């Protein structure tokens, strides 16, 4: 079994910063001699998951890399507008996928609690019936990622 690397968190800032760094992160992942995974979280805003995936693939093509992501341990999570929408829903508020002014302030110090709730519900594969579509899609992707890549 390959060695397991240490987790690192890199904040990229804007959406364009995330897209611009993607090819170099994938290249590093593919060249790594340790068991490595890449998790990308990007606010999709008005874009669909398919559009986001296509934009990432184009960045790989532009860098001269294979644009197929199925063989790589990469998980791309795309909340609509803000992750805070997910947090607010998990914390019991009635929200939709639309942009919510002041959402970060409304979540406040409860963000970590919402993260734990999200992890627990995704692991249990039991999201509430009215779960936001982007959150449901992220949990499905996360489960598929876990099934493909050993943790």
N, C-alpha and C positions, 0 to 999 in steps of 0.2 A: 504494500500500500504506500502511495507517495506521501511525503511529508505534508503536513497541513500548515499553511501560512497563518500569520496573525491578521486579524481583521483591521482594516483601516477605513476611515471615513473621509471622503474628499468632497467637499462642497464646491460646486462649480459655479454657483451664482445664477446667472440667467439661463434660460432655455438654450440660447445659442451657444453658451459656454459648454453646456452638457453635450450638445451635438458636436461641437468642435473637438472635444476631448475624447469622444467615443472611439474613434479609430485607433488612437494610441493606446487607450485602455484595453481594447480587444487584442491588439498586437502584443501587448505585455502579457495578457492572459494566455494567449496561444503559445508564447515563448517561455512561460513559467515552468520550472521544474518541480514546483510544489502544487499540491491540489489547491486550485484557486477558483473562485467564483466571482462573477461580477454582477452586482445588483444595481440597476439604474432606476432611479425614481425621477420622473419628469412630469410636471403639470402639463396635461394635454391641452388644456383650455378648450378651444373650439375644434381641435383636431381629433380624428378617430384613432383608435389603437393601430389600425392598418396603416394610416398615414404616418404615424410616428415610426412604426417598424420600417416602412419604406424609406423614410428620411435617414434612419440609422444605416440601413443597407446601402444607401447612396453614399454616405460618408465612408463606408468601407470600400466601395468601388473606387471612389475618388482617391483613396489612399493606396490603391493597388492591391487591396486585400480581398480574399474570398468573402462574398457578401452573405453567405449562408450562415445562419446563426444556430441552426438545429443541433450542430455538433459541439457547440460551446456551452459552458456552464454560465449562461447569461440569463438573468431574469430582468425583464423590463416592466415596470409598474407605472401606470399612467392614470393618476386621479384626474378627474375633470376639474379644472380651475385650481383647486387647492386641496391639499391633503386634509386641511381643517374641516372640509365638508364631511369627510369620512369620520373624523374624530367627533364632530358634533352629533352625527347620527348614532355612532356607537355609544355616546354619552346620553342618548335618549331624546335628543332634539329632533324635530321634524324639519328635514332639509331635503333639497334636491341637488342636482348636479350643477345648478347655476352658480355663478360667482356671487359670493356673499361678502359684502363690505363689512369689515370688522370681525371676520371669522376667527382670525388668530387671537384677537383679544378675548373673544367669547370662549375659546378653548382654554386659554390661559395656562395655568399650571396643571391642567388635567390631561395634557397631551400624552404623557407617559402612560397614564391609565388607559387612554383610548388605544394606544399601541398594543398594550397587553391584551385588551379585549379583542382587537383585530387578530392578533396572533392566535389567541385561544379559539376564536370562532372559525378561523381558517383551518386550524389543525383539526378541529372537530367536524369540519365540513358542514357547519350548521349556522349559516348566516340567516338573519331574520328575513322573513318573507319580503319585506319592503326594502331590502338592502339596495344601496345605490348601485346601478349597473356597472360603473367602473370599479367599485369595490368588489363586487361579485366576480368580475372578470379577472381582477388581480389575484383573488384567492384561488380561482381555477388555475391560473398560470403558475402561481406559487406551488400548488399541489403537484402539477405536472413537472415542474422544476425539481421538486423534492423526489419525485418518483424516478427521474432520469439521473440525478446526481446524488451520490451518497453523502450523508451528513454524519 
